[in-house]
Amino acid sequence: MKHVTVLAGGVGGARFTRGLLAHLAVVAPKATVTVIVNTGDDMWLDGLRICPDLDTVMYTLGGGINEEQGWGRPNETRRASAEIAAYGRDWSWFTLGDLDLATHIVRTDLLRSGSTLSEVTEFLCRRWQPGARLLPMSDQPVETHVCLAENIDNHAAGDYIHFEEWWVRYRARVAVTGFLQRGLAAAVAAPGVLAAITNADLVVLPPSNPVVSVGTILAVPGVRDALRGTAARVVGVSPIIGGAAVRGMADACLSTIGVATSAVGVGLHYGSRRSGGVLDAWLIDETDAAALPALAAAGIRSAAVPLWMTDLPTTTAMAAAALRLAVEG
């Protein structure tokens, strides 16, 4: 195995990829890994371009992540955010640490100087040395918004708010009727994205949010077609264990689009490549083993193993199981 491509969101995708790199370092040390990262969570805040998923993947793989919370930098201070708040310009529910601010300042400066997001990401990764090539899904801005189903604070039912406001401020507890990826129609896959899928030996959909992370990447024109047409095996890892999201509030996203919060529900949502979907294989948790026959009936080869990413050794074992499932078929 020479080339592995991962379609990742934030914490789950980052942690899985770290385990994947650890596994490959033993079994295929010359293998290269490309991580195509969701940018649908990106936004402008205090004049800075924030790319939550790109930063989470970069920090995690580069050894600079706050392990306890899964995002941001460790040993943070928030003096700058406090000063911005004193001017009345902050989002009180979304504060940026001082160390993290440095990344956003550098990114914004480079973007305003004419660099593309791909070029900026490559520049930032020179410091962090993540051990994988990180690519934004698109260089064009794409921002996910949600349509509110009810009045909340100064928002009325039918209004759209940024996904991060719904996710962070309201913890996805406010009902929404759908998701809108603004800018998606004008977006194209970033340089190298389609080639990374087409030329891969293996493509992995890690346990990231299937609606607003992996789902947004798949919605970029050309990406889903590339995934369906690649000669590589495509294996996914369930973000749902025992009917609950491993992390975050993915159940709120799934219910909004009418998909059951279950390992089989998400597997069928992705679908078998033989039936126009994107999966060849689907790894689920051992507690969901009863779903294996239903997945097999849908043409998705599956296996059940422990999927809790409690530490690097367990995550490495999980990545090994995903690769084993992919190559055995």
Summary of the structure (lengths in Angstrom):
residues: 329
radius of gyration: 19.1
end to end distance: 14.9
largest distance: 59.2
contacts: 1167
relative contact order: 0.14
helix: 42%
strand: 20%
